[in-house]
């Protein structure tokens, strides 16, 4: 991951020092503000639970933990059928509510699998993910950084405190799938996104932002199987992202954490991150 830039040595400072000025020229009939806001942004879509779609400014399509047919996304089947292009599928761990529709999507779109080595092996051997779509180009391990899609996307695997096992069917036992992970995804000309995966609060979560400022943190708040709102707020304070989206709540009755409670806990801690509560199927635009 790239080291965080020192404001004293920013690109702007370098430009000024060299007496070189770049002007943005809008198209005819377009104001400078319309021109700036019409420039490509990163699109982030939440499908409910922990499932996301990211469309980069270059047009590449990424899915994270793509359980599109989860109980709180009413248009899941329709969205699944409409997915024509997926370049990468990123998985945090092997539980069924995160693997979701990965196999169907991967086989239909030829999306490359991005995960830790052990999880990729389990996905291939147990669930039949195509081996040619899950090779060393897109498979890594903790602390390693992957440069993907000709540098358009960079992925780093970071720890998560949870479990991970792949299950072939209801009659089969879980198969070891390595340690679970979080994902730090940096988009060229776009934001750095931290998906926590399923995790408890742990003190070293603060180190996730050592090398890159996290622009948006996708944090589990549901409780029972992951952090609830209290510990999720502690995690956000430790990471110090610019904005935060609560995930992994409300899917099942036992996931009792709510965005309202999470907001109260953030306020108690005087967290400065902007809280952005998304609706299943909703999309927000992210700049760099």
C-alpha positions as CSV (number, residue, x, y, z in Angstrom):
1,X,0.0,0.0,0.0
2,X,1.3,3.5,-0.8
3,X,2.4,5.7,2.1
4,X,0.1,8.5,3.1
5,X,1.1,11.8,1.5
6,X,2.5,14.6,3.6
7,X,0.4,17.7,3.0
8,X,3.7,19.7,3.1
9,X,4.8,17.8,0.0
10,X,1.5,17.4,-1.8
11,X,1.1,17.3,-5.6
12,X,-0.2,20.8,-5.4
13,X,2.9,22.1,-3.6
14,X,5.1,20.4,-6.2
15,X,3.2,22.1,-9.0
16,X,3.4,25.5,-7.4
17,X,7.1,25.1,-6.8
18,X,7.8,24.4,-10.4
19,X,5.6,27.4,-11.5
20,X,3.6,25.0,-13.7
21,X,-0.2,25.5,-13.7
22,X,-2.8,23.1,-15.1
23,X,-6.2,24.5,-16.1
24,X,-9.3,22.5,-16.4
25,X,-11.2,23.6,-19.5
26,X,-14.9,22.8,-19.6
27,X,-16.7,21.9,-22.7
28,X,-18.6,24.6,-24.6
29,X,-21.8,25.7,-22.7
30,X,-20.6,23.9,-19.5
31,X,-19.7,25.7,-16.3
32,X,-16.5,24.8,-14.5
33,X,-18.6,23.3,-11.6
34,X,-20.6,21.1,-14.0
35,X,-17.4,20.0,-15.6
36,X,-15.8,19.0,-12.4
37,X,-18.8,17.1,-11.1
38,X,-19.3,15.3,-14.4
39,X,-15.8,13.8,-14.2
40,X,-15.8,10.0,-13.5
41,X,-16.3,8.9,-9.9
42,X,-16.1,5.6,-8.2
43,X,-19.6,4.0,-7.8
44,X,-20.3,2.1,-4.6
45,X,-23.5,0.0,-4.5
46,X,-24.7,-1.9,-1.4
47,X,-26.7,-5.0,-1.9
48,X,-27.5,-5.6,1.7
49,X,-25.6,-7.6,4.4
50,X,-21.9,-7.4,3.4
51,X,-22.3,-7.4,-0.4
52,X,-21.0,-4.5,-2.5
53,X,-20.4,-3.6,-6.2
54,X,-17.6,-1.1,-7.0
55,X,-17.4,0.4,-10.5
56,X,-14.1,2.3,-10.9
57,X,-13.6,5.5,-12.9
58,X,-12.0,3.3,-15.6
59,X,-15.2,1.2,-15.8
60,X,-13.9,-2.0,-14.1
61,X,-16.5,-3.9,-12.0
62,X,-15.7,-5.4,-8.6
63,X,-17.9,-7.4,-6.3
64,X,-17.2,-7.9,-2.6
65,X,-18.8,-10.8,-0.7
66,X,-21.6,-11.0,-3.4
67,X,-24.6,-12.5,-1.6
68,X,-27.0,-10.6,-3.8
69,X,-30.0,-12.9,-3.0
70,X,-29.9,-12.1,0.7
71,X,-33.2,-11.5,2.6
72,X,-33.1,-7.7,2.7
73,X,-32.4,-7.1,-1.0
74,X,-35.8,-7.6,-2.7
75,X,-34.3,-7.2,-6.2
76,X,-31.5,-9.7,-5.7
77,X,-32.5,-12.2,-8.3
78,X,-33.1,-9.5,-10.8
79,X,-29.8,-7.8,-10.1
80,X,-28.0,-11.2,-10.3
81,X,-29.5,-11.9,-13.7
82,X,-28.6,-8.4,-15.0
83,X,-24.9,-8.7,-14.1
84,X,-23.2,-8.8,-17.5
85,X,-19.7,-7.8,-16.6
86,X,-17.7,-8.5,-13.4
87,X,-13.9,-8.3,-13.5
88,X,-13.1,-9.3,-10.0
89,X,-14.9,-11.0,-7.1
90,X,-13.3,-10.2,-3.7
91,X,-14.0,-12.5,-0.7
92,X,-13.3,-11.8,2.9
93,X,-14.0,-15.4,4.2
94,X,-15.7,-18.6,3.3
95,X,-19.0,-18.4,5.2
96,X,-22.1,-18.9,3.0
97,X,-23.5,-15.4,3.7
98,X,-20.3,-13.9,2.2
99,X,-19.5,-16.4,-0.6
100,X,-23.2,-16.0,-1.6
101,X,-23.6,-16.1,-5.4
102,X,-19.9,-16.2,-6.2
103,X,-19.8,-19.5,-8.1
104,X,-22.7,-18.6,-10.4
105,X,-21.3,-15.1,-11.1
106,X,-17.8,-16.3,-11.6
107,X,-18.7,-19.0,-14.1
108,X,-21.0,-16.7,-16.0
109,X,-18.8,-13.6,-16.2
110,X,-15.3,-15.2,-16.0
111,X,-14.5,-12.9,-13.0
112,X,-11.2,-13.5,-11.4
113,X,-11.3,-14.5,-7.7
114,X,-9.4,-12.3,-5.2
115,X,-8.9,-13.9,-1.8
116,X,-6.3,-15.4,0.4
117,X,-4.6,-18.6,-0.8
118,X,-6.4,-21.0,1.6
119,X,-9.8,-19.6,0.8
120,X,-9.1,-19.8,-3.0
121,X,-8.1,-23.5,-2.7
122,X,-11.3,-24.3,-0.7
123,X,-13.4,-22.4,-3.3
124,X,-11.9,-24.4,-6.1
125,X,-11.9,-27.9,-4.5
126,X,-15.1,-27.8,-2.5
127,X,-17.4,-25.4,-4.5
128,X,-15.9,-25.8,-8.0
129,X,-14.7,-22.3,-8.7
130,X,-12.9,-22.4,-12.1
131,X,-9.2,-23.0,-11.3
132,X,-8.1,-20.7,-14.2
133,X,-10.0,-17.8,-12.6
134,X,-8.3,-18.3,-9.2
135,X,-4.5,-18.4,-9.8
136,X,-1.5,-16.6,-8.3
137,X,-2.2,-13.4,-10.2
138,X,-5.2,-12.6,-7.9
139,X,-4.5,-14.7,-4.9
140,X,-2.5,-13.5,-1.9
141,X,-1.9,-13.5,1.8
142,X,-1.9,-11.1,4.8
143,X,0.2,-8.0,4.3
144,X,0.7,-8.7,0.6
145,X,-0.4,-6.2,-1.9
146,X,-2.0,-7.1,-5.3
147,X,-1.9,-4.8,-8.3
148,X,-4.8,-5.8,-10.5
149,X,-6.4,-4.7,-13.7
150,X,-3.3,-3.0,-15.0
151,X,-2.9,-1.0,-11.8
152,X,-6.5,0.2,-11.7
153,X,-7.1,-1.6,-8.4
154,X,-4.8,-2.4,-5.5
155,X,-5.9,-4.9,-2.8
156,X,-4.2,-5.6,0.5
157,X,-5.4,-8.4,2.9
158,X,-5.6,-7.3,6.5
159,X,-6.6,-9.4,9.6
160,X,-10.1,-10.0,10.9
161,X,-11.1,-11.8,14.1
162,X,-13.7,-14.3,13.0
163,X,-13.8,-17.8,11.5
164,X,-13.8,-19.2,7.9
165,X,-15.0,-22.5,6.5
166,X,-16.5,-23.4,3.2
167,X,-19.6,-25.8,3.2
168,X,-20.5,-27.7,0.1
169,X,-24.1,-28.4,1.2
170,X,-26.2,-28.7,4.3
171,X,-25.2,-32.3,4.8
172,X,-21.4,-31.7,4.6
173,X,-19.1,-30.4,7.3
174,X,-17.2,-27.1,7.0
175,X,-13.9,-27.4,5.2
176,X,-11.0,-25.3,6.4
177,X,-10.6,-22.1,4.4
178,X,-7.8,-20.2,6.2
179,X,-8.0,-17.2,8.4
180,X,-10.7,-14.6,7.6
181,X,-9.6,-11.2,6.3
182,X,-10.6,-7.6,5.8
183,X,-9.8,-5.9,2.5
184,X,-8.2,-2.5,1.8
185,X,-9.0,-1.6,-1.8
186,X,-7.4,1.4,-3.4
187,X,-8.9,2.6,-6.7
188,X,-6.7,4.5,-9.2
189,X,-8.1,8.1,-9.4
190,X,-10.5,7.1,-6.7
191,X,-10.8,6.3,-3.0
192,X,-9.3,3.8,-0.6
193,X,-12.0,1.5,0.7
194,X,-11.7,-0.7,3.8
195,X,-14.2,-3.6,4.1
196,X,-13.8,-5.1,7.5
197,X,-15.4,-8.4,6.6
198,X,-16.8,-10.1,9.7
199,X,-14.7,-9.2,12.8
200,X,-14.5,-8.4,16.4
201,X,-12.8,-5.3,17.6
202,X,-9.1,-5.8,18.0
203,X,-6.5,-3.1,18.9
204,X,-4.4,-3.6,15.8
205,X,-7.3,-2.6,13.6
206,X,-5.8,0.9,14.1
207,X,-2.8,-0.1,12.0
208,X,-5.0,-0.6,8.9
209,X,-4.6,3.1,8.1
210,X,-0.8,3.2,8.6
211,X,0.0,3.5,4.9
212,X,-3.2,4.9,3.3
213,X,-5.8,7.2,4.7
214,X,-9.1,5.2,4.6
215,X,-11.6,7.3,2.6
216,X,-14.6,5.0,3.4
217,X,-14.9,2.2,5.9
218,X,-17.5,-0.5,5.5
219,X,-18.0,-1.8,9.0
220,X,-20.0,-4.6,10.4
221,X,-22.4,-3.5,13.3
222,X,-24.9,-6.3,13.6
223,X,-23.6,-7.9,16.8
224,X,-24.0,-11.6,17.8
225,X,-21.6,-12.9,15.0
226,X,-19.5,-9.7,14.6
227,X,-19.0,-6.4,16.4
228,X,-22.1,-4.6,17.5
229,X,-22.5,-0.8,17.4
230,X,-20.4,-0.2,20.5
231,X,-17.3,-2.0,19.4
232,X,-17.9,-1.0,15.8
233,X,-17.7,2.7,16.9
234,X,-14.4,1.9,18.7
235,X,-13.1,0.4,15.5
236,X,-14.0,3.5,13.5
237,X,-12.4,5.8,16.0
238,X,-9.2,3.7,15.8
239,X,-9.1,3.6,12.0
240,X,-10.2,7.2,11.6
241,X,-11.7,7.0,8.1
242,X,-13.2,10.0,6.3
243,X,-16.6,8.3,6.1
244,X,-18.2,5.1,7.3
245,X,-21.0,2.8,6.1
246,X,-22.6,0.3,8.5
247,X,-23.1,-3.2,7.1
248,X,-24.0,-6.7,8.2
249,X,-27.1,-5.8,10.2
250,X,-30.8,-6.6,10.0
251,X,-30.4,-9.6,7.7
252,X,-31.5,-12.0,10.4
253,X,-33.3,-11.4,13.7
254,X,-30.1,-12.1,15.7
255,X,-28.3,-9.3,14.0
256,X,-29.8,-6.6,16.3
257,X,-27.4,-3.7,15.8
258,X,-28.9,-0.7,14.1
259,X,-27.5,2.4,12.4
260,X,-29.3,4.6,14.9
261,X,-27.5,3.0,17.9
262,X,-24.2,3.1,15.9
263,X,-24.7,6.8,15.3
264,X,-25.2,7.4,19.0
265,X,-22.0,5.5,19.8
266,X,-20.0,7.5,17.2
267,X,-21.3,10.7,18.7
268,X,-20.2,9.6,22.2
269,X,-16.7,9.1,20.9
270,X,-16.7,12.4,19.0
271,X,-15.8,10.5,15.8
272,X,-15.4,12.9,12.9
273,X,-16.1,10.4,10.1
274,X,-19.2,11.1,8.1
275,X,-21.9,8.4,8.6
276,X,-23.5,7.3,5.4
277,X,-26.4,4.9,5.8
278,X,-27.2,3.1,2.6
279,X,-30.3,1.3,1.5
280,X,-30.1,-2.1,-0.2
281,X,-29.6,-1.5,-3.9
282,X,-28.6,2.1,-3.4
283,X,-25.5,3.6,-5.0
284,X,-23.3,6.5,-3.8
285,X,-20.5,8.3,-5.7
286,X,-17.0,8.5,-4.2
287,X,-14.2,10.8,-5.3
288,X,-10.5,10.4,-4.6
